[in-house]
Amino acid sequence: MAFDDIPRVNSFSLGDFHDFDYCVFRFFVYHHLGKKYELAEGSVNQTIGSLLDLAVKKFHHSNSYGQPVGYLPNLIKAAEAEMKEKVQNSPSKYSFFSAQIPFLTPVVTSRANEVFKTYFQKIGGKIPKSLSNKTFWNYVLRGEKSPVDSSSKPLKIWGGPDTIEQGVDGIPEVIDYKYHEDSEAGKERMDMDLMPKLYILLASPDLINLGSEKARFKVKFWQDPEDESFYEEFEISNMPNLEAFFKDKMERILRTDELSFCERPFCKACNSSQKEEWIKELKLKKFIS
């Protein structure tokens, strides 16, 4: 089945799993009603992170290994242009970068340039070569079988890391770069439970094609490249277990038909004037009882 034929409610990103754990009502509004990008709140921190992540992908895709530090602003400029272009050409009014565009100022792009240059200099200009040209991953799982015709409901996980790099020991590393204005606070909040599992599974077809028996998920911090303590290693033969883990998790979420509310003062779903309207819409579409 083609990816586009899989219903939106059967497709999950890492953020969707986090939303469900954070607030069930917010998850239903963001995921089932498709309001995630409409209600998104951008920030300087998020915008700098997006610029850096896009820039490092462009570094790999343009084979910029060996370029001097003075070349890096070209990649940030290209990243800025891509963000604007994607918002401008999006078929929807709201898209992934929409909430970040108001923060895409010369001051912010200058800060992104500083961070990229400092990172590059700290690692001696040696960014490991990428083992994949992908910038986005999808992975289809088969869900519960229908009691009527034995067909299985397709489920999809999507999103993923920034790249796959060659580790110094030869083991492929699935890399996710992270930027936080407060680096230590960001590390304390880092999800090293679900994120490594999801990103390794998403990248597993590429890892299998590389002939790897092992792989490593690793977080690299833009402000602290010396910290390589955020990692987890996986046996490629264990991918069926990860697939079963996510299939079970998604099916349990999709069986949820009762709302609960976090009522946190900063939850945009729980505190929205459209709250009752969304509850009615969820009932009308039979997402809740």
C-alpha positions as protocol buffer text, in pm:
chain_id: "A"
residue {
  index: 1
  type: MET
  ca { x: 0 y: 0 z: 0 }
}
residue {
  index: 2
  type: ALA
  ca { x: 135 y: 342 z: -89 }
}
residue {
  index: 3
  type: PHE
  ca { x: 227 y: 570 z: 197 }
}
residue {
  index: 4
  type: ASP
  ca { x: -33 y: 830 z: 96 }
}
residue {
  index: 5
  type: ASP
  ca { x: -309 y: 570 z: 121 }
}
residue {
  index: 6
  type: ILE
  ca { x: -247 y: 515 z: 491 }
}
residue {
  index: 7
  type: PRO
  ca { x: -494 y: 724 z: 695 }
}
residue {
  index: 8
  type: ARG
  ca { x: -344 y: 1010 z: 892 }
}
residue {
  index: 9
  type: VAL
  ca { x: -470 y: 865 z: 1220 }
}
residue {
  index: 10
  type: ASN
  ca { x: -269 y: 547 z: 1150 }
}
residue {
  index: 11
  type: SER
  ca { x: 55 y: 744 z: 1102 }
}
residue {
  index: 12
  type: PHE
  ca { x: 272 y: 838 z: 1399 }
}
residue {
  index: 13
  type: SER
  ca { x: 583 y: 1048 z: 1451 }
}
residue {
  index: 14
  type: LEU
  ca { x: 791 y: 1068 z: 1767 }
}
residue {
  index: 15
  type: GLY
  ca { x: 608 y: 1389 z: 1857 }
}
residue {
  index: 16
  type: ASP
  ca { x: 273 y: 1211 z: 1833 }
}
residue {
  index: 17
  type: PHE
  ca { x: 379 y: 954 z: 2092 }
}
residue {
  index: 18
  type: HIS
  ca { x: 501 y: 1235 z: 2316 }
}
residue {
  index: 19
  type: ASP
  ca { x: 173 y: 1426 z: 2274 }
}
residue {
  index: 20
  type: PHE
  ca { x: -31 y: 1121 z: 2381 }
}
residue {
  index: 21
  type: ASP
  ca { x: 181 y: 1079 z: 2695 }
}
residue {
  index: 22
  type: TYR
  ca { x: 162 y: 1452 z: 2769 }
}
residue {
  index: 23
  type: CYS
  ca { x: -212 y: 1509 z: 2724 }
}
residue {
  index: 24
  type: VAL
  ca { x: -462 y: 1270 z: 2562 }
}
residue {
  index: 25
  type: PHE
  ca { x: -694 y: 1552 z: 2456 }
}
residue {
  index: 26
  type: ARG
  ca { x: -411 y: 1746 z: 2296 }
}
residue {
  index: 27
  type: PHE
  ca { x: -307 y: 1430 z: 2112 }
}
residue {
  index: 28
  type: PHE
  ca { x: -659 y: 1384 z: 1972 }
}
residue {
  index: 29
  type: VAL
  ca { x: -675 y: 1747 z: 1860 }
}
residue {
  index: 30
  type: TYR
  ca { x: -326 y: 1755 z: 1710 }
}
residue {
  index: 31
  type: HIS
  ca { x: -321 y: 1407 z: 1558 }
}
residue {
  index: 32
  type: HIS
  ca { x: -676 y: 1295 z: 1485 }
}
residue {
  index: 33
  type: LEU
  ca { x: -814 y: 1638 z: 1393 }
}
residue {
  index: 34
  type: GLY
  ca { x: -491 y: 1747 z: 1220 }
}
residue {
  index: 35
  type: LYS
  ca { x: -447 y: 2070 z: 1418 }
}
residue {
  index: 36
  type: LYS
  ca { x: -81 y: 2023 z: 1513 }
}
residue {
  index: 37
  type: TYR
  ca { x: 73 y: 2280 z: 1280 }
}
residue {
  index: 38
  type: GLU
  ca { x: -221 y: 2518 z: 1315 }
}
residue {
  index: 39
  type: LEU
  ca { x: -171 y: 2535 z: 1693 }
}
residue {
  index: 40
  type: ALA
  ca { x: 209 y: 2517 z: 1687 }
}
residue {
  index: 41
  type: GLU
  ca { x: 404 y: 2790 z: 1863 }
}
residue {
  index: 42
  type: GLY
  ca { x: 741 y: 2872 z: 1715 }
}
residue {
  index: 43
  type: SER
  ca { x: 1044 y: 2999 z: 1904 }
}
residue {
  index: 44
  type: VAL
  ca { x: 1394 y: 3127 z: 1847 }
}
residue {
  index: 45
  type: ASN
  ca { x: 1536 y: 2802 z: 1987 }
}
residue {
  index: 46
  type: GLN
  ca { x: 1328 y: 2589 z: 1751 }
}
residue {
  index: 47
  type: THR
  ca { x: 1410 y: 2804 z: 1448 }
}
residue {
  index: 48
  type: ILE
  ca { x: 1785 y: 2792 z: 1513 }
}
residue {
  index: 49
  type: GLY
  ca { x: 1758 y: 2413 z: 1550 }
}
residue {
  index: 50
  type: SER
  ca { x: 1577 y: 2381 z: 1218 }
}
residue {
  index: 51
  type: LEU
  ca { x: 1835 y: 2597 z: 1039 }
}
residue {
  index: 52
  type: LEU
  ca { x: 2121 y: 2389 z: 1178 }
}
residue {
  index: 53
  type: ASP
  ca { x: 1958 y: 2054 z: 1101 }
}
residue {
  index: 54
  type: LEU
  ca { x: 1881 y: 2154 z: 743 }
}
residue {
  index: 55
  type: ALA
  ca { x: 2231 y: 2300 z: 703 }
}
residue {
  index: 56
  type: VAL
  ca { x: 2409 y: 1983 z: 813 }
}
residue {
  index: 57
  type: LYS
  ca { x: 2194 y: 1778 z: 577 }
}
residue {
  index: 58
  type: LYS
  ca { x: 2291 y: 2012 z: 296 }
}
residue {
  index: 59
  type: PHE
  ca { x: 2655 y: 1976 z: 403 }
}
residue {
  index: 60
  type: HIS
  ca { x: 2628 y: 1602 z: 343 }
}
residue {
  index: 61
  type: HIS
  ca { x: 2420 y: 1616 z: 26 }
}
residue {
  index: 62
  type: SER
  ca { x: 2648 y: 1872 z: -138 }
}
residue {
  index: 63
  type: ASN
  ca { x: 2954 y: 1665 z: -45 }
}
residue {
  index: 64
  type: SER
  ca { x: 3104 y: 1965 z: 135 }
}
residue {
  index: 65
  type: TYR
  ca { x: 3367 y: 1760 z: 319 }
}
residue {
  index: 66
  type: GLY
  ca { x: 3693 y: 1949 z: 321 }
}
residue {
  index: 67
  type: GLN
  ca { x: 3534 y: 2292 z: 280 }
}
residue {
  index: 68
  type: PRO
  ca { x: 3666 y: 2568 z: 511 }
}
residue {
  index: 69
  type: VAL
  ca { x: 3465 y: 2716 z: 795 }
}
residue {
  index: 70
  type: GLY
  ca { x: 3391 y: 3022 z: 582 }
}
residue {
  index: 71
  type: TYR
  ca { x: 3177 y: 2806 z: 354 }
}
residue {
  index: 72
  type: LEU
  ca { x: 2922 y: 2723 z: 625 }
}
residue {
  index: 73
  type: PRO
  ca { x: 2712 y: 3044 z: 599 }
}
residue {
  index: 74
  type: ASN
  ca { x: 2618 y: 2934 z: 246 }
}
residue {
  index: 75
  type: LEU
  ca { x: 2452 y: 2627 z: 397 }
}
residue {
  index: 76
  type: ILE
  ca { x: 2263 y: 2830 z: 658 }
}
residue {
  index: 77
  type: LYS
  ca { x: 2145 y: 3065 z: 382 }
}
residue {
  index: 78
  type: ALA
  ca { x: 2026 y: 2768 z: 177 }
}
residue {
  index: 79
  type: ALA
  ca { x: 1849 y: 2627 z: 483 }
}
residue {
  index: 80
  type: GLU
  ca { x: 1670 y: 2959 z: 537 }
}
residue {
  index: 81
  type: ALA
  ca { x: 1559 y: 2962 z: 175 }
}
residue {
  index: 82
  type: GLU
  ca { x: 1429 y: 2606 z: 200 }
}
residue {
  index: 83
  type: MET
  ca { x: 1220 y: 2684 z: 508 }
}
residue {
  index: 84
  type: LYS
  ca { x: 1059 y: 2981 z: 337 }
}
residue {
  index: 85
  type: GLU
  ca { x: 1003 y: 2790 z: 14 }
}
residue {
  index: 86
  type: LYS
  ca { x: 837 y: 2497 z: 189 }
}
residue {
  index: 87
  type: VAL
  ca { x: 595 y: 2725 z: 370 }
}
residue {
  index: 88
  type: GLN
  ca { x: 521 y: 2922 z: 53 }
}
residue {
  index: 89
  type: ASN
  ca { x: 463 y: 2610 z: -157 }
}
residue {
  index: 90
  type: SER
  ca { x: 272 y: 2410 z: 104 }
}
residue {
  index: 91
  type: PRO
  ca { x: -75 y: 2304 z: -14 }
}
residue {
  index: 92
  type: SER
  ca { x: -197 y: 2365 z: 341 }
}
residue {
  index: 93
  type: LYS
  ca { x: -223 y: 2698 z: 519 }
}
residue {
  index: 94
  type: TYR
  ca { x: -23 y: 2551 z: 808 }
}
residue {
  index: 95
  type: SER
  ca { x: 286 y: 2333 z: 768 }
}
residue {
  index: 96
  type: PHE
  ca { x: 592 y: 2216 z: 962 }
}
residue {
  index: 97
  type: PHE
  ca { x: 788 y: 2543 z: 939 }
}
residue {
  index: 98
  type: SER
  ca { x: 492 y: 2786 z: 948 }
}
residue {
  index: 99
  type: ALA
  ca { x: 524 y: 2879 z: 1314 }
}
residue {
  index: 100
  type: GLN
  ca { x: 899 y: 2933 z: 1278 }
}
residue {
  index: 101
  type: ILE
  ca { x: 893 y: 3183 z: 991 }
}
residue {
  index: 102
  type: PRO
  ca { x: 818 y: 3487 z: 1216 }
}
residue {
  index: 103
  type: PHE
  ca { x: 1140 y: 3405 z: 1406 }
}
residue {
  index: 104
  type: LEU
  ca { x: 1350 y: 3367 z: 1091 }
}
residue {
  index: 105
  type: THR
  ca { x: 1527 y: 3702 z: 1133 }
}
residue {
  index: 106
  type: PRO
  ca { x: 1880 y: 3815 z: 1049 }
}
residue {
  index: 107
  type: VAL
  ca { x: 1966 y: 3794 z: 1420 }
}
residue {
  index: 108
  type: VAL
  ca { x: 1852 y: 3431 z: 1435 }
}
residue {
  index: 109
  type: THR
  ca { x: 2033 y: 3328 z: 1117 }
}
residue {
  index: 110
  type: SER
  ca { x: 2346 y: 3501 z: 1248 }
}
residue {
  index: 111
  type: ARG
  ca { x: 2319 y: 3300 z: 1571 }
}
residue {
  index: 112
  type: ALA
  ca { x: 2280 y: 2978 z: 1369 }
}
residue {
  index: 113
  type: ASN
  ca { x: 2594 y: 3068 z: 1175 }
}
residue {
  index: 114
  type: GLU
  ca { x: 2786 y: 3122 z: 1499 }
}
residue {
  index: 115
  type: VAL
  ca { x: 2675 y: 2788 z: 1642 }
}
residue {
  index: 116
  type: PHE
  ca { x: 2759 y: 2597 z: 1321 }
}
residue {
  index: 117
  type: LYS
  ca { x: 3102 y: 2760 z: 1293 }
}
residue {
  index: 118
  type: THR
  ca { x: 3187 y: 2695 z: 1658 }
}
residue {
  index: 119
  type: TYR
  ca { x: 3076 y: 2332 z: 1633 }
}
residue {
  index: 120
  type: PHE
  ca { x: 3277 y: 2286 z: 1312 }
}
residue {
  index: 121
  type: GLN
  ca { x: 3591 y: 2432 z: 1467 }
}
residue {
  index: 122
  type: LYS
  ca { x: 3560 y: 2224 z: 1786 }
}
residue {
  index: 123
  type: ILE
  ca { x: 3559 y: 1901 z: 1583 }
}
residue {
  index: 124
  type: GLY
  ca { x: 3846 y: 2016 z: 1363 }
}
residue {
  index: 125
  type: GLY
  ca { x: 3623 y: 2052 z: 1058 }
}
residue {
  index: 126
  type: LYS
  ca { x: 3579 y: 1675 z: 1041 }
}
residue {
  index: 127
  type: ILE
  ca { x: 3210 y: 1595 z: 1003 }
}
residue {
  index: 128
  type: PRO
  ca { x: 3188 y: 1219 z: 931 }
}
residue {
  index: 129
  type: LYS
  ca { x: 3062 y: 1124 z: 587 }
}
residue {
  index: 130
  type: SER
  ca { x: 2698 y: 1036 z: 549 }
}
residue {
  index: 131
  type: LEU
  ca { x: 2600 y: 682 z: 453 }
}
residue {
  index: 132
  type: SER
  ca { x: 2253 y: 780 z: 329 }
}
residue {
  index: 133
  type: ASN
  ca { x: 2107 y: 1052 z: 107 }
}
residue {
  index: 134
  type: LYS
  ca { x: 1770 y: 1039 z: 280 }
}
residue {
  index: 135
  type: THR
  ca { x: 1627 y: 1338 z: 463 }
}
residue {
  index: 136
  type: PHE
  ca { x: 1300 y: 1175 z: 565 }
}
residue {
  index: 137
  type: TRP
  ca { x: 1198 y: 822 z: 662 }
}
residue {
  index: 138
  type: ASN
  ca { x: 876 y: 619 z: 651 }
}
residue {
  index: 139
  type: TYR
  ca { x: 826 y: 267 z: 784 }
}
residue {
  index: 140
  type: VAL
  ca { x: 506 y: 68 z: 734 }
}
residue {
  index: 141
  type: LEU
  ca { x: 391 y: -190 z: 987 }
}
residue {
  index: 142
  type: ARG
  ca { x: 101 y: -430 z: 959 }
}
residue {
  index: 143
  type: GLY
  ca { x: -158 y: -395 z: 1233 }
}
residue {
  index: 144
  type: GLU
  ca { x: -433 y: -617 z: 1368 }
}
residue {
  index: 145
  type: LYS
  ca { x: -600 y: -855 z: 1124 }
}
residue {
  index: 146
  type: SER
  ca { x: -962 y: -798 z: 1036 }
}
residue {
  index: 147
  type: PRO
  ca { x: -1194 y: -1074 z: 1168 }
}
residue {
  index: 148
  type: VAL
  ca { x: -1392 y: -1041 z: 844 }
}
residue {
  index: 149
  type: ASP
  ca { x: -1138 y: -1087 z: 565 }
}
residue {
  index: 150
  type: SER
  ca { x: -805 y: -1144 z: 746 }
}
residue {
  index: 151
  type: SER
  ca { x: -663 y: -826 z: 595 }
}
residue {
  index: 152
  type: SER
  ca { x: -432 y: -622 z: 817 }
}
residue {
  index: 153
  type: LYS
  ca { x: -460 y: -255 z: 900 }
}
residue {
  index: 154
  type: PRO
  ca { x: -151 y: -65 z: 785 }
}
residue {
  index: 155
  type: LEU
  ca { x: 28 y: 153 z: 1037 }
}
residue {
  index: 156
  type: LYS
  ca { x: 310 y: 395 z: 964 }
}
residue {
  index: 157
  type: ILE
  ca { x: 586 y: 562 z: 1161 }
}
residue {
  index: 158
  type: TRP
  ca { x: 755 y: 859 z: 1000 }
}
residue {
  index: 159
  type: GLY
  ca { x: 1009 y: 1135 z: 1053 }
}
residue {
  index: 160
  type: GLY
  ca { x: 1344 y: 1034 z: 1184 }
}
residue {
  index: 161
  type: PRO
  ca { x: 1701 y: 1140 z: 1238 }
}
residue {
  index: 162
  type: ASP
  ca { x: 1923 y: 1384 z: 1053 }
}
residue {
  index: 163
  type: THR
  ca { x: 2161 y: 1138 z: 889 }
}
residue {
  index: 164
  type: ILE
  ca { x: 2347 y: 809 z: 911 }
}
residue {
  index: 165
  type: GLU
  ca { x: 2719 y: 856 z: 968 }
}
residue {
  index: 166
  type: GLN
  ca { x: 3011 y: 615 z: 982 }
}
residue {
  index: 167
  type: GLY
  ca { x: 3126 y: 567 z: 1343 }
}
residue {
  index: 168
  type: VAL
  ca { x: 3499 y: 569 z: 1420 }
}
residue {
  index: 169
  type: ASP
  ca { x: 3475 y: 197 z: 1499 }
}
residue {
  index: 170
  type: GLY
  ca { x: 3302 y: 121 z: 1170 }
}
residue {
  index: 171
  type: ILE
  ca { x: 2953 y: 84 z: 1317 }
}
residue {
  index: 172
  type: PRO
  ca { x: 2690 y: 297 z: 1137 }
}
residue {
  index: 173
  type: GLU
  ca { x: 2550 y: 568 z: 1359 }
}
residue {
  index: 174
  type: VAL
  ca { x: 2198 y: 702 z: 1322 }
}
residue {
  index: 175
  type: ILE
  ca { x: 2248 y: 1066 z: 1420 }
}
residue {
  index: 176
  type: ASP
  ca { x: 2007 y: 1323 z: 1555 }
}
residue {
  index: 177
  type: TYR
  ca { x: 2155 y: 1669 z: 1605 }
}
residue {
  index: 178
  type: LYS
  ca { x: 2007 y: 1873 z: 1890 }
}
residue {
  index: 179
  type: TYR
  ca { x: 2012 y: 2244 z: 1965 }
}
residue {
  index: 180
  type: HIS
  ca { x: 1892 y: 2387 z: 2297 }
}
residue {
  index: 181
  type: GLU
  ca { x: 1960 y: 2741 z: 2414 }
}
residue {
  index: 182
  type: ASP
  ca { x: 2003 y: 2589 z: 2761 }
}
residue {
  index: 183
  type: SER
  ca { x: 2205 y: 2284 z: 2666 }
}
residue {
  index: 184
  type: GLU
  ca { x: 2206 y: 2120 z: 3011 }
}
residue {
  index: 185
  type: ALA
  ca { x: 1829 y: 2159 z: 3053 }
}
residue {
  index: 186
  type: GLY
  ca { x: 1784 y: 2007 z: 2707 }
}
residue {
  index: 187
  type: LYS
  ca { x: 1994 y: 1708 z: 2805 }
}
residue {
  index: 188
  type: GLU
  ca { x: 1787 y: 1653 z: 3118 }
}
residue {
  index: 189
  type: ARG
  ca { x: 1469 y: 1639 z: 2909 }
}
residue {
  index: 190
  type: MET
  ca { x: 1616 y: 1419 z: 2637 }
}
residue {
  index: 191
  type: ASP
  ca { x: 1405 y: 1116 z: 2546 }
}
residue {
  index: 192
  type: MET
  ca { x: 1655 y: 830 z: 2538 }
}
residue {
  index: 193
  type: ASP
  ca { x: 1384 y: 567 z: 2572 }
}
residue {
  index: 194
  type: LEU
  ca { x: 1148 y: 597 z: 2275 }
}
residue {
  index: 195
  type: MET
  ca { x: 1358 y: 811 z: 2039 }
}
residue {
  index: 196
  type: PRO
  ca { x: 1650 y: 567 z: 1988 }
}
residue {
  index: 197
  type: LYS
  ca { x: 1411 y: 277 z: 1921 }
}
residue {
  index: 198
  type: LEU
  ca { x: 1197 y: 471 z: 1675 }
}
residue {
  index: 199
  type: TYR
  ca { x: 1483 y: 625 z: 1478 }
}
residue {
  index: 200
  type: ILE
  ca { x: 1676 y: 298 z: 1452 }
}
residue {
  index: 201
  type: LEU
  ca { x: 1365 y: 119 z: 1325 }
}
residue {
  index: 202
  type: LEU
  ca { x: 1299 y: 396 z: 1071 }
}
residue {
  index: 203
  type: ALA
  ca { x: 1655 y: 372 z: 943 }
}
residue {
  index: 204
  type: SER
  ca { x: 1673 y: -9 z: 958 }
}
residue {
  index: 205
  type: PRO
  ca { x: 1611 y: -74 z: 583 }
}
residue {
  index: 206
  type: ASP
  ca { x: 1911 y: 149 z: 503 }
}
residue {
  index: 207
  type: LEU
  ca { x: 2119 y: -20 z: 774 }
}
residue {
  index: 208
  type: ILE
  ca { x: 2031 y: -363 z: 635 }
}
residue {
  index: 209
  type: ASN
  ca { x: 2129 y: -247 z: 286 }
}
residue {
  index: 210
  type: LEU
  ca { x: 2465 y: -142 z: 431 }
}
residue {
  index: 211
  type: GLY
  ca { x: 2516 y: -499 z: 548 }
}
residue {
  index: 212
  type: SER
  ca { x: 2536 y: -397 z: 911 }
}
residue {
  index: 213
  type: GLU
  ca { x: 2481 y: -638 z: 1196 }
}
residue {
  index: 214
  type: LYS
  ca { x: 2491 y: -360 z: 1455 }
}
residue {
  index: 215
  type: ALA
  ca { x: 2398 y: 6 z: 1461 }
}
residue {
  index: 216
  type: ARG
  ca { x: 2422 y: 289 z: 1707 }
}
residue {
  index: 217
  type: PHE
  ca { x: 2177 y: 568 z: 1771 }
}
residue {
  index: 218
  type: LYS
  ca { x: 2353 y: 884 z: 1888 }
}
residue {
  index: 219
  type: VAL
  ca { x: 2254 y: 1237 z: 1981 }
}
residue {
  index: 220
  type: LYS
  ca { x: 2504 y: 1507 z: 1886 }
}
residue {
  index: 221
  type: PHE
  ca { x: 2475 y: 1843 z: 2056 }
}
residue {
  index: 222
  type: TRP
  ca { x: 2549 y: 2154 z: 1854 }
}
residue {
  index: 223
  type: GLN
  ca { x: 2683 y: 2342 z: 2157 }
}
residue {
  index: 224
  type: ASP
  ca { x: 2869 y: 2047 z: 2308 }
}
residue {
  index: 225
  type: PRO
  ca { x: 3021 y: 1821 z: 2041 }
}
residue {
  index: 226
  type: GLU
  ca { x: 3252 y: 1656 z: 2295 }
}
residue {
  index: 227
  type: ASP
  ca { x: 2956 y: 1495 z: 2474 }
}
residue {
  index: 228
  type: GLU
  ca { x: 2899 y: 1155 z: 2312 }
}
residue {
  index: 229
  type: SER
  ca { x: 2729 y: 995 z: 2612 }
}
residue {
  index: 230
  type: PHE
  ca { x: 2378 y: 999 z: 2463 }
}
residue {
  index: 231
  type: TYR
  ca { x: 2373 y: 680 z: 2257 }
}
residue {
  index: 232
  type: GLU
  ca { x: 2231 y: 329 z: 2241 }
}
residue {
  index: 233
  type: GLU
  ca { x: 2347 y: 30 z: 2039 }
}
residue {
  index: 234
  type: PHE
  ca { x: 2117 y: -216 z: 1862 }
}
residue {
  index: 235
  type: GLU
  ca { x: 2145 y: -553 z: 1694 }
}
residue {
  index: 236
  type: ILE
  ca { x: 1987 y: -536 z: 1349 }
}
residue {
  index: 237
  type: SER
  ca { x: 1842 y: -883 z: 1409 }
}
residue {
  index: 238
  type: ASN
  ca { x: 1630 y: -725 z: 1686 }
}
residue {
  index: 239
  type: MET
  ca { x: 1427 y: -510 z: 1445 }
}
residue {
  index: 240
  type: PRO
  ca { x: 1123 y: -746 z: 1446 }
}
residue {
  index: 241
  type: ASN
  ca { x: 1098 y: -694 z: 1823 }
}
residue {
  index: 242
  type: LEU
  ca { x: 1106 y: -316 z: 1780 }
}
residue {
  index: 243
  type: GLU
  ca { x: 843 y: -342 z: 1508 }
}
residue {
  index: 244
  type: ALA
  ca { x: 619 y: -545 z: 1741 }
}
residue {
  index: 245
  type: PHE
  ca { x: 678 y: -292 z: 2020 }
}
residue {
  index: 246
  type: PHE
  ca { x: 563 y: 4 z: 1810 }
}
residue {
  index: 247
  type: LYS
  ca { x: 275 y: -187 z: 1652 }
}
residue {
  index: 248
  type: ASP
  ca { x: 142 y: -272 z: 1998 }
}
residue {
  index: 249
  type: LYS
  ca { x: 191 y: 86 z: 2121 }
}
residue {
  index: 250
  type: MET
  ca { x: 9 y: 236 z: 1822 }
}
residue {
  index: 251
  type: GLU
  ca { x: -279 y: -7 z: 1840 }
}
residue {
  index: 252
  type: ARG
  ca { x: -327 y: 61 z: 2211 }
}
residue {
  index: 253
  type: ILE
  ca { x: -337 y: 435 z: 2141 }
}
residue {
  index: 254
  type: LEU
  ca { x: -583 y: 389 z: 1854 }
}
residue {
  index: 255
  type: ARG
  ca { x: -811 y: 184 z: 2080 }
}
residue {
  index: 256
  type: THR
  ca { x: -837 y: 479 z: 2318 }
}
residue {
  index: 257
  type: ASP
  ca { x: -1184 y: 631 z: 2290 }
}
residue {
  index: 258
  type: GLU
  ca { x: -1206 y: 825 z: 2615 }
}
residue {
  index: 259
  type: LEU
  ca { x: -1063 y: 1170 z: 2670 }
}
residue {
  index: 260
  type: SER
  ca { x: -853 y: 1291 z: 2958 }
}
residue {
  index: 261
  type: PHE
  ca { x: -729 y: 1647 z: 3002 }
}
residue {
  index: 262
  type: CYS
  ca { x: -396 y: 1762 z: 3141 }
}
residue {
  index: 263
  type: GLU
  ca { x: -543 y: 2106 z: 3229 }
}
residue {
  index: 264
  type: ARG
  ca { x: -194 y: 2254 z: 3239 }
}
residue {
  index: 265
  type: PRO
  ca { x: -213 y: 2633 z: 3205 }
}
residue {
  index: 266
  type: PHE
  ca { x: 6 y: 2631 z: 2893 }
}
residue {
  index: 267
  type: CYS
  ca { x: -174 y: 2348 z: 2709 }
}
residue {
  index: 268
  type: LYS
  ca { x: -316 y: 2507 z: 2393 }
}
residue {
  index: 269
  type: ALA
  ca { x: -577 y: 2232 z: 2352 }
}
residue {
  index: 270
  type: CYS
  ca { x: -712 y: 2221 z: 2707 }
}
residue {
  index: 271
  type: ASN
  ca { x: -726 y: 2602 z: 2733 }
}
residue {
  index: 272
  type: SER
  ca { x: -865 y: 2677 z: 2388 }
}
residue {
  index: 273
  type: SER
  ca { x: -1195 y: 2854 z: 2335 }
}
residue {
  index: 274
  type: GLN
  ca { x: -1261 y: 2582 z: 2075 }
}
residue {
  index: 275
  type: LYS
  ca { x: -1236 y: 2300 z: 2328 }
}
residue {
  index: 276
  type: GLU
  ca { x: -1605 y: 2207 z: 2325 }
}
residue {
  index: 277
  type: GLU
  ca { x: -1618 y: 2239 z: 1947 }
}
residue {
  index: 278
  type: TRP
  ca { x: -1329 y: 1993 z: 1913 }
}
residue {
  index: 279
  type: ILE
  ca { x: -1492 y: 1747 z: 2153 }
}
residue {
  index: 280
  type: LYS
  ca { x: -1808 y: 1754 z: 1940 }
}
residue {
  index: 281
  type: GLU
  ca { x: -1602 y: 1700 z: 1624 }
}
residue {
  index: 282
  type: LEU
  ca { x: -1421 y: 1403 z: 1781 }
}
residue {
  index: 283
  type: LYS
  ca { x: -1757 y: 1248 z: 1872 }
}
residue {
  index: 284
  type: LEU
  ca { x: -1902 y: 1318 z: 1528 }
}
residue {
  index: 285
  type: LYS
  ca { x: -1604 y: 1145 z: 1363 }
}
residue {
  index: 286
  type: LYS
  ca { x: -1641 y: 856 z: 1613 }
}
residue {
  index: 287
  type: PHE
  ca { x: -1290 y: 898 z: 1753 }
}
residue {
  index: 288
  type: ILE
  ca { x: -1436 y: 904 z: 2105 }
}
residue {
  index: 289
  type: SER
  ca { x: -1746 y: 752 z: 2261 }
}
